Amino acid sequence: MDPLTLGALIGVATVVVLFSGISVAVGLLVVSTGFLLVFDGPGSLELLPEVFFANLDDFALLSLPMFIIMGASIASTRAGADLYEALERWLTRVPGGLVVSNLGACALFAAMSGSSPATCAAIGKMGIPEMRKRGYPATVAAGSIAAGGTLGILIPPSVTMIVYGISTETSIGRLFLAGVVPGLLLVALFMAWSIYSTWRQGAGEVLSATRYTWRERAEMLPRVLPFLAIIVGVLYALYGGVATPSETAAVGALLCVLVAMVIYRLYDPRALWVVLRDSTRESVMILFIIAAAGVFAFMMSNLFVTQSIAEWIKELEVNRWVLMAVINVFLLVAGFFLPPVAVILMTAPILLPIVTAAGFDPYWFAVILTINMEIGLISPPVGLNLYVINGIAPDIPLKTILLGSLPYVLCMIAAIVILSIFPWLATGLPTLVMGPAL
């Protein structure tokens, strides 16, 4: 069978298997094993165990569970509520300040926890009722929190950036830096739209009757600043040449657990066990997907599908921006149905050679890919953040949450356009800090 036809058949089979409800990792293994058995014979199956475990034989993978523990320890405390309250006290008298403080809290908590659902739950439980009480429309209240939660996979330290770096053999440090300015750009676009939407609808004019003194504003800082200091310290250790990403993640995880124990009195062994249990479960899930995606990539390469697709695209001789537009549409559709980690592991190794051959920077492309994955988190049919918001605010219909999130999808598309016009927004900081990429 022609490799391109075979590739189309593999794509259809993969979608069907994953839509059956089977886990992503198991689904990839089933598809890989089936196609190798049929089209390459039983002999090729002998290599699968070696390929599976070889994909886990990477020292950089140690950073994954450490960053996950770091986020889980923060998510298990009142850090989200305190972060929200601190920003609310500082911005409560500013017109539109409440929605700005909510988005700021989402950005900071998402960066600390790395978990989009945890951010939505932690900030949304307090932010959504308060915004609605102040007269903000339900669309803005729900949509801003849903969109704000997605920022964790872009703003460093980001687990998805680590996965991209491992799957494409690019520098994790550069990837983290590449996400900083685009992450701030998205925060600014989200805030601008929220303030405009609030002003246009004449909402959010009911200011808090409480006037906080400077002392009351400052008293919240000791609960928030230690976590922020840890994030700054992690980034300094990473870019200052003090430690490797894995060592930095380990120290950051330990410090976050200690801060949670000291500030939030997380002494109960049962609470600590929950943090470690949930972190282990999520880490194993991601590592399982990484190993299975490696087997899937081996199958695609062994059947000459990957090489044929790359050669076919190269022979099209289309404008490189048309090519990038097609890739963006593909990533958007994939993000609608699959989690970000799975999409990155399945597509990045195939797309990166095509993208770099067209003259695009691999770190810039990592940011574009990640923003596409963010769109998937607030878009049906999967749209995990939509369901999290519906769970914490069941009186807001899912349709309303979806309508509220659509303008933020447009903000993300606008960010992709801006980054396409000014790619240095993603590549400038890594080059400034670490020098030109080799």
VOKE-583035 format. One line per 10 residues: number of its first residue (from 0); their letters; for each residue x, y, z of N, C-alpha, C, CB. Coordinates in steps of 0.1 Angstrom, whole numbers. Glycine has a CB too. Layout:
<torgus>
NUM = A = X,Y,Z,X,Y,Z,X,Y,Z,X,Y,Z; ...
</torgus>
This chain:
<torgus>
0 = MDPLTLGALI = 8,-12,0,0,0,0,9,12,0,-10,0,12; 4,23,-7,12,35,-8,13,41,6,5,45,-17; 25,46,11,26,51,24,17,63,28,40,56,26; 13,71,18,4,82,21,-10,77,24,4,93,10; -14,67,16,-27,61,18,-27,54,31,-30,51,7; -16,47,34,-15,40,47,-15,50,59,-2,32,47; -9,62,57,-10,72,67,-24,77,70,-1,84,63; -31,79,59,-45,83,61,-53,72,68,-52,86,47; -51,59,65,-57,48,71,-54,48,86,-54,35,65; -41,50,89,-37,51,103,-43,62,111,-21,52,104
10 = GVATVVVLFS = -45,74,104,-51,85,110,-66,82,114,-51,97,102; -73,76,105,-87,73,107,-88,62,118,-94,67,94; -79,52,118,-80,42,128,-77,47,142,-70,31,124; -67,57,142,-64,63,155,-75,71,161,-51,72,154; -82,79,153,-93,86,157,-104,77,162,-99,95,146; -107,67,155,-118,57,159,-115,51,172,-120,47,148; -102,46,174,-98,39,186,-99,49,198,-84,34,185; -94,61,196,-94,71,207,-108,75,211,-85,83,204; -116,76,201,-130,80,203,-138,69,210,-137,84,190; -133,57,211,-140,46,217,-140,47,232,-133,33,213
20 = GISVAVGLLV = -132,57,238,-132,59,252,-120,52,259,-144,53,258; -112,45,251,-100,39,256,-90,50,260,-94,29,246; -81,47,269,-71,57,273,-62,60,261,-63,53,285; -56,72,261,-48,77,250,-36,67,248,-43,91,252; -29,64,259,-17,56,258,-20,42,252,-10,55,271; -30,36,258,-34,22,254,-39,23,239,-45,16,263; -46,33,235,-51,34,222,-39,35,212,-60,46,220; -29,43,215,-17,44,206,-10,31,205,-8,55,211; -9,24,216,-2,11,215,-10,1,207,0,5,230; -24,1,208,-32,-8,201,-30,-6,186,-47,-7,205
30 = VSTGFLLVFD = -31,7,182,-30,11,168,-16,7,162,-33,26,166; -6,10,170,8,8,166,10,-7,164,18,13,176; 6,-15,174,8,-30,173,0,-36,161,4,-36,186; -12,-31,159,-20,-37,149,-14,-34,135,-34,-31,149; -10,-22,132,-5,-18,119,9,-25,116,-4,-3,117; 17,-25,127,30,-32,125,28,-47,122,39,-30,137; 18,-53,129,16,-67,127,11,-70,113,6,-73,137; 2,-62,108,-4,-64,95,5,-60,83,-17,-56,94; 12,-49,85,19,-44,73,35,-46,74,17,-29,72; 40,-51,85,54,-53,87,57,-67,92,60,-42,95
40 = GPGSLELLPE = 47,-74,96,50,-88,100,52,-89,115,61,-94,93; 51,-101,121,53,-103,135,67,-100,140,50,-117,139; 77,-101,131,91,-98,135,93,-84,141,100,-100,124; 86,-74,136,88,-60,141,83,-58,155,80,-51,131; 74,-67,160,69,-66,173,80,-68,184,57,-75,175; 90,-75,180,101,-78,189,108,-66,195,111,-88,183; 107,-55,187,114,-43,190,106,-34,199,118,-35,178; 93,-36,200,84,-27,207,87,-25,222,70,-32,206; 90,-36,230,94,-33,244,106,-24,245,97,-46,251; 116,-26,236,128,-18,237,125,-4,233,139,-24,227
50 = VFFANLDDFA = 117,-2,223,113,12,219,105,19,230,105,12,206; 96,11,236,87,16,247,96,22,258,78,5,252; 105,13,263,113,18,275,124,27,271,119,5,282; 129,27,259,139,37,254,134,51,255,144,33,240; 121,53,253,115,66,253,114,71,267,101,66,247; 116,63,277,115,67,291,129,69,297,107,57,300; 139,65,289,153,65,293,159,79,290,162,54,286; 154,89,297,158,103,295,158,110,308,149,110,284; 170,115,312,172,122,325,162,134,326,186,126,327; 160,141,315,151,152,316,137,149,320,150,159,302
60 = LLSLPMFIIM = 133,136,318,119,132,323,117,133,338,116,118,318; 128,133,345,127,134,360,121,148,364,141,133,366; 122,158,355,116,171,359,101,170,359,121,181,349; 95,161,351,81,161,350,74,158,363,77,150,340; 77,147,370,70,145,383,73,155,393,74,131,388; 85,161,393,89,171,402,80,184,401,104,175,401; 79,188,388,70,200,386,56,197,389,72,205,371; 52,185,387,38,181,390,36,181,405,35,167,384; 45,176,413,44,177,428,44,192,432,56,170,434; 52,200,425,53,214,428,39,220,427,63,221,419
70 = GASIASTRAG = 32,217,416,19,222,413,8,217,423,15,220,399; 9,203,425,-1,197,434,0,202,448,2,182,434; 12,205,453,13,210,467,7,224,468,28,210,471; 8,232,457,2,245,457,-13,244,456,8,254,446; -18,235,447,-32,234,445,-39,228,457,-35,225,433; -32,221,466,-39,215,477,-41,225,489,-30,203,482; -36,237,487,-37,247,498,-47,258,494,-23,253,501; -48,268,503,-56,280,500,-48,290,492,-61,286,513; -37,286,485,-29,296,478,-37,303,467,-17,289,471; -46,296,460,-54,302,450,-64,313,456,-62,292,443
80 = ADLYEALERW = -70,309,467,-79,318,474,-72,331,479,-87,312,485; -60,328,485,-52,340,490,-47,349,479,-41,334,498; -43,342,468,-38,350,456,-50,359,451,-33,341,445; -62,353,450,-73,360,445,-76,372,454,-85,351,444; -76,369,468,-80,379,477,-70,391,478,-82,373,491; -57,387,476,-47,397,476,-48,407,465,-33,391,476; -50,402,453,-52,410,441,-65,418,442,-52,402,428; -75,412,447,-88,419,449,-87,431,458,-99,409,454; -79,429,469,-78,440,478,-70,452,472,-70,436,490; -61,449,463,-53,459,457,-60,466,445,-40,454,452
90 = LTRVPGGLVV = -69,459,439,-75,464,426,-90,467,428,-73,454,415; -96,465,440,-110,466,441,-116,479,438,-114,462,455; -109,490,439,-114,503,436,-112,508,422,-108,514,446; -105,499,414,-102,503,400,-114,498,392,-89,496,395; -120,507,383,-131,502,374,-126,490,366,-135,514,365; -134,480,366,-131,468,359,-120,460,366,-127,471,345; -116,464,378,-105,458,385,-107,444,390,-101,467,397; -120,441,392,-122,427,397,-119,417,386,-137,426,402; -124,419,374,-121,410,363,-106,409,360,-129,413,350; -99,421,362,-84,421,360,-78,413,371,-79,436,360
100 = SNLGACALFA = -82,415,383,-76,407,394,-78,392,393,-81,412,408; -90,388,387,-93,374,385,-83,368,374,-107,372,381; -82,376,364,-73,371,353,-58,371,358,-74,380,340; -54,381,366,-41,381,371,-39,369,381,-38,394,379; -49,366,389,-48,355,398,-47,342,390,-60,355,407; -55,341,379,-54,329,371,-41,327,365,-65,330,360; -35,338,360,-22,337,353,-11,333,363,-18,350,347; -11,339,375,-1,335,385,-3,321,391,-1,345,397; -16,318,394,-18,304,399,-16,294,389,-32,303,405; -19,296,376,-17,287,366,-2,284,364,-23,291,353
110 = AMSGSSPATC = 6,295,365,21,294,364,26,286,376,27,308,363; 21,288,387,26,280,399,21,266,399,21,287,412; 9,263,395,4,250,396,6,242,383,-11,250,399; 6,248,371,7,242,359,-5,234,355,19,232,359; -16,235,362,-28,228,360,-40,237,356,-32,219,372; -45,235,344,-56,243,340,-69,241,348,-59,241,325; -73,228,350,-85,226,358,-84,231,372,-88,211,358; -72,229,378,-70,233,392,-71,249,393,-56,229,397; -66,256,383,-67,270,383,-82,275,382,-59,276,371; -89,269,373,-103,272,371,-111,270,384,-110,264,360
120 = AAIGKMGIPE = -108,259,391,-115,255,403,-111,265,415,-113,241,407; -98,267,416,-93,275,427,-98,289,427,-78,274,428; -96,295,415,-100,310,413,-114,311,411,-92,316,402; -120,302,403,-134,303,400,-144,302,412,-138,293,390; -141,294,422,-149,293,433,-152,306,440,-144,282,443; -142,314,441,-143,327,447,-146,338,437,-131,331,455; -140,338,426,-141,349,416,-154,350,409,-130,347,406; -160,338,405,-172,339,397,-184,344,405,-176,325,392; -186,339,418,-197,345,426,-195,360,428,-199,338,439; -183,364,431,-180,378,434,-182,387,422,-166,380,440
130 = MRKRGYPATV = -178,383,411,-180,391,399,-195,392,395,-173,385,387; -202,381,397,-217,382,394,-224,391,404,-223,368,394; -219,391,417,-225,399,427,-223,414,424,-220,396,441; -212,417,418,-208,431,414,-215,435,401,-193,433,413; -222,426,394,-229,430,382,-222,427,369,-231,445,382; -212,419,370,-205,414,358,-214,404,351,-191,409,361; -215,404,338,-223,394,331,-218,380,333,-225,397,316; -226,370,333,-222,356,335,-212,352,324,-234,346,335; -214,357,312,-204,353,301,-190,358,305,-209,359,288; -189,370,310,-175,375,313,-170,368,325,-176,390,316
140 = AAGSIAAGGT = -178,366,335,-174,359,348,-169,345,345,-185,359,358; -177,337,337,-173,323,335,-162,322,324,-185,315,330; -163,330,313,-154,329,302,-140,334,306,-159,338,291; -139,344,314,-126,349,318,-118,339,327,-127,362,326; -125,332,336,-119,322,344,-115,310,335,-128,318,356; -124,306,326,-121,294,318,-108,297,309,-133,291,309; -108,309,304,-96,313,295,-84,315,304,-99,325,287; -85,321,315,-73,323,324,-67,310,328,-78,331,336; -75,300,330,-69,287,334,-60,281,324,-80,278,338; -62,284,311,-54,278,301,-39,283,301,-60,281,287
150 = LGILIPPSVT = -37,294,308,-23,301,307,-12,292,313,-24,314,314; -16,282,322,-6,274,328,2,266,319,-13,266,338; -3,262,307,5,254,298,14,262,289,-4,246,289; 14,276,291,23,284,283,33,291,292,15,294,275; 28,297,303,37,305,312,45,295,320,28,314,322; 58,297,320,67,287,327,66,288,342,82,290,323; 69,276,349,73,264,343,61,256,338,81,255,354; 62,251,326,51,245,319,54,230,316,47,252,306; 45,221,321,47,207,318,47,204,303,37,199,326; 38,210,296,36,208,282,49,212,274,24,215,276
160 = MIVYGISTET = 55,223,279,68,227,272,79,217,275,72,241,278; 79,211,286,89,200,289,86,188,280,88,195,304; 73,185,278,70,173,269,74,176,255,55,170,270; 72,189,251,76,193,237,91,192,236,71,207,234; 98,197,246,113,197,245,119,183,244,119,204,257; 112,173,252,117,160,252,114,153,239,111,152,264; 102,155,234,98,148,221,105,154,209,83,150,219; 110,166,209,116,172,198,131,175,200,110,185,194; 136,171,212,150,173,215,155,187,214,159,164,206; 146,196,219,150,210,220,152,214,234,138,219,213
170 = SIGRLFLAGV = 158,226,236,162,230,250,149,234,258,171,242,249; 148,228,269,136,231,278,138,245,284,135,221,290; 150,249,287,152,263,292,148,274,282,167,265,295; 151,272,269,147,281,259,132,281,257,154,277,245; 126,269,258,112,268,256,104,276,267,107,253,257; 109,275,280,104,282,291,104,297,288,111,279,304; 116,302,284,118,316,281,109,321,269,132,319,278; 108,312,259,99,316,248,85,318,251,100,305,237; 80,311,262,66,313,266,63,325,275,62,301,273; 73,332,280,71,343,289,64,355,283,84,348,295
180 = VPGLLLVALF = 69,361,272,63,372,266,50,369,259,73,379,255; 49,358,252,36,354,246,25,352,257,37,342,238; 30,346,269,20,344,280,15,358,285,27,337,291; 24,367,287,20,381,291,11,388,281,32,389,294; 14,385,268,6,391,257,-8,386,258,12,387,243; -10,372,260,-23,367,262,-30,373,274,-22,352,263; -23,374,285,-29,380,297,-35,394,294,-19,380,309; -26,402,287,-30,416,283,-42,416,274,-19,423,276; -43,407,264,-54,406,255,-67,401,262,-51,396,243; -65,392,271,-77,387,279,-82,399,287,-73,375,288
190 = MAWSIYSTWR = -73,406,294,-78,417,303,-84,428,294,-66,423,310; -78,431,283,-84,442,274,-98,439,270,-75,444,262; -100,426,265,-113,422,261,-123,422,273,-113,409,255; -119,418,284,-128,417,296,-132,431,300,-121,410,307; -123,440,300,-126,454,304,-136,460,294,-114,462,306; -132,458,281,-141,464,271,-155,458,271,-134,461,257; -156,445,273,-169,438,273,-177,443,285,-167,423,273; -170,445,296,-177,450,308,-182,464,306,-168,449,320; -174,472,300,-178,486,298,-189,487,288,-165,494,293; -188,479,277,-198,479,266,-212,476,272,-194,470,255
200 = QGAGEVLSAT = -212,466,281,-225,462,286,-229,470,299,-224,447,290; -221,479,303,-225,488,314,-225,480,327,-238,494,312; -217,469,328,-217,460,339,-205,463,348,-218,445,335; -205,456,360,-194,457,369,-192,471,375,-181,454,361; -203,479,376,-202,492,381,-205,492,396,-212,501,375; -209,481,402,-212,480,416,-198,477,423,-222,469,419; -192,487,429,-179,485,435,-181,480,449,-172,498,436; -171,473,454,-172,468,468,-173,479,478,-159,459,471; -182,476,488,-184,486,498,-172,486,508,-197,483,506; -164,476,508,-153,475,517,-141,483,511,-149,460,519
210 = RYTWRERAEM = -136,492,519,-124,499,515,-112,494,524,-126,515,518; -103,488,517,-92,481,524,-81,492,527,-86,470,516; -76,491,539,-64,500,542,-51,494,537,-63,501,558; -41,502,537,-28,497,532,-23,485,540,-18,508,532; -26,486,553,-22,475,562,-30,462,558,-25,478,577; -43,463,555,-50,451,551,-46,446,538,-65,455,551; -42,455,529,-36,450,516,-23,443,518,-35,462,507; -15,448,527,-1,443,529,-1,430,536,8,453,536; -11,428,545,-11,416,553,-13,403,546,-22,417,564; -18,404,533,-20,392,525,-7,388,518,-31,394,515
220 = LPRVLPFLAI = 2,397,517,14,394,509,23,382,514,23,406,508; 24,381,528,33,370,533,28,356,529,34,371,548; 15,355,525,10,342,521,12,339,506,-5,341,524; 14,350,499,15,348,484,30,349,480,7,359,477; 37,358,485,51,361,480,60,349,481,56,372,488; 59,340,491,68,329,491,67,320,479,66,320,504; 54,317,475,53,309,463,58,316,450,38,306,461; 56,329,449,61,337,438,76,337,438,56,351,438; 82,338,450,97,338,452,102,324,447,101,340,467; 95,313,450,100,300,445,100,300,430,90,289,451
230 = IVGVLYALYG = 89,305,424,89,305,409,101,313,404,76,311,404; 103,325,409,114,333,405,128,326,407,114,347,412; 129,319,419,141,312,422,143,300,413,140,307,436; 132,293,409,134,282,400,139,287,386,120,275,398; 133,298,381,137,303,369,152,308,369,128,314,364; 155,315,380,169,319,382,179,308,382,171,328,395; 176,297,389,185,286,390,186,279,376,179,275,400; 175,279,368,175,273,355,183,281,345,161,272,350; 182,294,345,188,303,335,202,309,340,179,314,331; 204,308,353,216,313,359,228,302,358,214,318,373
240 = GVATPSETAA = 224,291,353,234,280,352,237,274,366,247,286,347; 228,276,375,230,270,388,227,255,388,221,277,399; 216,251,381,212,237,381,206,233,368,202,234,393; 205,220,365,198,215,354,183,216,356,202,200,350; 175,215,345,160,215,347,155,205,357,153,213,334; 161,193,357,156,182,366,160,186,381,162,169,362; 172,191,383,176,195,396,168,207,401,191,198,397; 166,216,392,157,228,396,143,224,400,157,238,384; 138,215,392,124,210,395,123,203,409,119,200,384; 134,195,412,134,188,425,134,197,436,146,178,425
250 = VGALLCVLVA = 143,208,435,144,218,446,131,226,447,156,227,443; 125,229,436,113,237,436,101,229,442,109,241,422; 101,216,439,90,207,445,92,206,460,91,193,439; 104,204,465,107,204,479,103,217,486,122,200,482; 107,228,480,104,241,486,89,243,487,111,252,479; 82,240,476,67,242,476,60,233,487,61,238,462; 65,221,489,59,212,499,62,219,513,65,198,498; 74,223,515,78,229,528,70,242,531,93,233,528; 68,251,520,60,263,522,46,259,525,61,272,509; 40,249,518,26,245,521,25,240,535,22,234,511
260 = MVIYRLYDPR = 35,233,540,35,228,554,36,240,564,46,218,556; 45,249,561,47,260,571,36,271,571,61,267,568; 32,275,559,23,286,558,8,281,560,24,294,545; 5,270,553,-8,265,553,-10,253,562,-13,261,539; 0,250,570,-1,239,581,-5,226,575,-10,243,592; 1,223,563,-2,210,557,6,199,563,1,211,541; 3,197,577,10,187,584,4,173,584,11,191,599; -8,172,581,-15,159,582,-9,150,572,-30,161,579; -4,138,576,2,129,567,-8,124,556,6,116,574; -21,124,559,-31,120,549,-32,131,538,-45,118,556
270 = ALWVVLRDST = -31,144,542,-31,154,531,-18,153,522,-32,168,538; -7,151,529,6,149,521,5,137,512,18,149,530; -1,127,517,-3,114,509,-11,117,497,-9,103,517; -22,125,498,-30,128,487,-22,136,476,-42,137,491; -14,145,481,-5,153,471,4,143,463,3,163,479; 11,134,471,20,125,464,12,115,456,28,118,475; 1,110,460,-7,101,453,-12,106,439,-19,96,461; -18,118,440,-23,125,428,-11,128,418,-31,137,431; 0,133,424,12,136,415,17,124,408,23,143,424; 18,113,416,22,100,410,13,95,399,24,89,421
280 = RESVMILFII = 0,96,402,-10,92,392,-8,100,379,-24,93,397; -7,113,380,-6,122,368,7,120,361,-8,136,372; 18,118,369,31,116,363,31,103,355,42,115,374; 26,92,361,26,79,354,18,80,341,20,68,363; 6,87,342,-2,89,330,6,95,319,-15,97,333; 13,106,322,20,114,312,32,105,306,25,127,317; 39,98,315,50,90,311,45,78,302,58,85,323; 34,73,306,28,62,298,25,67,284,15,57,305; 19,79,283,16,85,270,29,87,262,8,98,271; 39,92,269,52,95,262,58,82,256,62,101,272
290 = AAAGVFAFMM = 58,71,264,63,59,259,55,53,248,64,48,271; 41,54,249,33,49,238,34,57,226,18,49,243; 35,71,227,37,79,216,50,76,208,37,94,220; 60,72,216,73,68,210,71,55,201,83,65,221; 63,46,206,60,34,199,52,38,186,52,24,207; 43,47,187,35,52,176,44,58,165,24,62,181; 53,66,170,63,73,161,71,63,154,71,83,168; 76,52,161,84,41,155,76,34,144,88,31,166; 63,32,147,55,25,137,53,34,125,41,22,143; 51,47,127,49,56,115,62,56,107,45,70,120
300 = SNLFVTQSIA = 74,57,114,86,57,107,90,44,100,97,61,116; 87,33,107,90,20,102,82,16,89,88,9,112; 70,22,88,62,20,76,63,31,66,47,19,80; 73,40,68,77,51,59,66,61,57,81,45,46; 57,62,67,46,72,66,51,86,69,35,68,76; 59,87,80,64,100,84,73,106,73,73,99,96; 82,98,67,90,103,56,82,107,44,101,93,53; 72,99,41,64,102,29,56,115,31,55,90,26; 50,117,43,43,129,45,52,141,44,36,129,59; 64,141,50,73,152,49,77,155,35,85,149,58
310 = EWIKELEVNR = 80,144,27,83,146,13,72,152,5,88,133,7; 60,147,7,48,152,0,46,167,3,36,144,4; 47,171,15,45,185,19,56,193,12,45,187,34; 68,188,12,79,196,6,77,198,-9,93,188,9; 71,188,-15,69,188,-30,58,197,-34,67,175,-35; 49,201,-24,38,210,-27,42,223,-32,28,211,-15; 53,228,-26,59,241,-30,49,252,-28,64,241,-44; 42,252,-17,32,263,-13,40,273,-5,20,257,-6; 34,285,-4,39,295,4,40,290,19,30,308,3; 51,294,25,53,288,39,42,293,49,67,292,44
320 = WVLMAVINVF = 36,304,46,26,309,56,13,301,53,24,324,54; 11,297,40,-1,289,37,1,275,44,-2,287,22; 13,270,44,17,258,51,14,259,66,31,254,48; 19,270,72,17,272,86,2,274,89,24,285,91; -6,280,81,-20,281,83,-27,267,83,-27,290,72; -23,259,74,-28,245,73,-24,237,86,-23,237,61; -12,239,91,-8,232,103,-15,237,115,8,235,105; -18,250,115,-26,256,126,-40,250,127,-27,271,125; -46,249,115,-60,243,114,-60,229,119,-65,244,100; -49,221,115,-48,207,119,-46,206,134,-36,201,112
330 = LLVAGFFLPP = -38,215,140,-36,215,155,-48,219,162,-24,224,158; -56,229,157,-68,233,163,-78,221,164,-75,244,155; -80,214,153,-89,203,152,-85,192,162,-90,197,138; -71,189,162,-66,178,171,-68,182,185,-51,176,168; -66,195,188,-68,200,202,-83,200,207,-63,214,203; -92,200,197,-106,199,201,-110,185,207,-115,201,189; -102,175,203,-105,161,207,-95,154,216,-107,153,195; -83,159,217,-73,152,224,-66,162,234,-62,146,215; -61,156,245,-54,165,255,-41,170,249,-51,157,268; -36,182,254,-24,188,249,-12,179,248,-20,200,256
340 = VAVILMTAPI = -9,171,259,2,162,259,2,152,248,3,155,273; -10,146,246,-11,136,235,-9,142,221,-25,130,236; -14,154,219,-13,161,206,2,164,203,-21,174,205; 9,169,213,23,173,212,31,161,209,28,180,225; 29,150,216,37,138,215,35,132,201,35,128,226; 23,132,196,19,126,184,23,134,171,5,123,183; 23,147,173,25,156,161,38,163,160,14,166,160; 43,167,172,55,176,171,67,169,164,59,179,186; 70,156,167,82,151,160,80,150,145,84,137,165; 67,149,140,65,148,126,65,162,120,51,142,123
350 = LLPIVTAAGF = 59,172,127,57,185,121,70,194,122,46,193,128; 78,191,133,90,200,135,100,200,123,97,196,147; 103,189,117,112,189,105,106,197,93,116,175,100; 93,196,92,86,203,81,86,218,84,71,198,80; 84,222,96,83,236,100,97,242,99,78,237,115; 108,235,104,121,241,103,126,242,89,131,233,112; 122,232,80,126,232,66,120,244,59,122,219,59; 108,249,64,101,260,58,107,273,63,86,260,61; 116,273,73,123,285,77,117,290,90,122,295,67; 109,283,97,103,287,110,112,283,122,89,282,112
360 = DPYWFAVILT = 112,291,132,120,288,144,113,278,152,122,301,153; 120,267,157,113,256,164,108,261,178,123,245,167; 113,271,184,108,276,197,96,285,195,119,284,205; 97,293,184,85,300,180,73,291,178,87,309,168; 76,280,170,65,270,167,60,264,180,71,260,157; 68,261,190,64,256,202,53,264,209,76,254,212; 55,278,208,45,287,214,32,287,206,51,301,214; 33,287,193,22,286,184,14,273,187,25,287,169; 21,262,188,14,249,190,7,250,204,25,238,190; 14,255,214,8,256,227,-5,264,228,18,261,237
370 = INMEIGLISP = -4,276,221,-16,284,221,-28,277,214,-14,297,213; -25,269,204,-36,261,198,-41,251,208,-30,253,185; -33,245,216,-37,236,226,-46,243,237,-25,229,233; -42,256,240,-50,264,249,-64,265,244,-44,277,252; -66,268,231,-79,269,225,-87,257,227,-78,273,210; -81,245,225,-88,233,227,-93,231,241,-79,221,224; -87,237,251,-91,235,265,-104,243,268,-80,240,274; -108,252,259,-120,260,261,-129,259,249,-117,275,264; -128,248,241,-136,246,230,-142,232,230,-128,247,217; -155,230,226,-161,217,226,-155,208,215,-176,218,225
380 = PVGLNLYVIN = -156,195,215,-165,188,224,-158,184,237,-169,175,218; -144,184,238,-137,181,250,-138,193,260,-122,176,248; -131,204,256,-132,216,264,-132,214,279,-144,224,260; -122,208,285,-122,205,299,-125,216,308,-108,199,303; -120,228,305,-122,240,314,-137,244,314,-114,251,309; -144,242,303,-158,245,303,-166,237,313,-164,243,289; -163,224,314,-170,215,323,-166,218,338,-167,200,319; -153,222,340,-149,225,353,-157,237,358,-134,228,354; -158,247,350,-166,259,353,-180,256,356,-165,270,342; -186,247,348,-200,243,349,-201,236,362,-204,234,337
390 = GIAPDIPLKT = -191,228,367,-192,221,379,-191,230,391,-180,211,380; -184,241,391,-183,250,402,-194,261,402,-169,256,403; -200,263,390,-211,273,389,-222,266,381,-206,286,383; -229,256,387,-239,248,379,-251,256,375,-244,237,388; -253,268,381,-265,276,377,-262,284,364,-268,286,388; -249,284,359,-246,290,346,-246,279,336,-231,297,347; -255,280,326,-256,269,316,-243,268,308,-267,273,306; -241,256,303,-228,253,296,-228,261,283,-228,238,292; -240,264,277,-240,273,265,-235,287,268,-255,273,260; -239,292,280,-234,305,284,-219,306,286,-241,310,297
400 = ILLGSLPYVL = -214,295,292,-199,294,294,-192,294,281,-196,282,303; -198,286,272,-192,285,259,-192,298,251,-199,274,250; -203,305,252,-204,318,245,-194,328,252,-218,324,246; -193,327,265,-183,336,272,-169,333,268,-185,335,287; -166,321,265,-152,317,262,-148,320,247,-150,302,265; -158,322,238,-155,324,224,-147,336,221,-168,325,216; -150,348,228,-141,359,225,-127,357,229,-146,372,233; -124,349,240,-111,346,244,-104,337,234,-111,340,258; -111,328,227,-106,321,216,-101,330,205,-116,311,210; -109,340,202,-105,350,192,-92,358,197,-116,360,189
410 = CMIAAIVILS = -91,360,210,-79,367,215,-67,358,213,-81,369,231; -69,345,215,-57,336,212,-54,335,197,-61,321,217; -64,335,189,-61,336,174,-54,349,171,-74,335,166; -58,360,177,-51,373,175,-37,372,180,-58,384,183; -34,365,191,-21,363,196,-12,356,186,-20,356,209; -18,345,180,-10,338,169,-7,347,158,-19,326,164; -16,355,154,-14,365,142,-3,375,146,-27,372,139; -3,380,158,7,390,163,21,383,164,3,395,177; 21,371,169,34,364,169,39,360,156,32,351,178; 30,358,146,35,356,132,41,368,126,23,350,124
420 = IFPWLATGLP = 35,380,129,40,392,124,53,396,131,30,403,125; 53,394,145,65,398,153,70,385,160,61,409,163; 77,376,153,81,364,159,92,366,170,88,355,149; 98,378,170,108,380,181,102,381,195,115,393,178; 88,383,195,82,383,208,84,369,215,67,386,207; 85,359,207,88,345,213,103,342,213,80,335,205; 110,346,203,124,342,202,134,352,208,128,340,187; 129,365,211,138,375,216,144,372,229,131,388,216; 136,368,239,140,366,253,150,354,254,128,364,262; 147,343,247,157,332,247,170,336,241,151,320,240
430 = TLVMGPAL = 170,343,231,182,348,224,190,357,234,180,354,211; 183,366,240,189,376,249,195,369,261,179,386,254; 189,360,267,194,353,279,204,342,276,182,347,287; 201,334,266,209,322,263,217,323,251,200,310,263; 216,334,243,224,335,231,216,329,219,237,329,232; 221,330,207,215,324,195,214,309,196,222,328,182; 203,303,192,202,289,191,211,283,181,187,285,189; 217,271,184,226,265,175,219,258,164,236,255,182
</torgus>
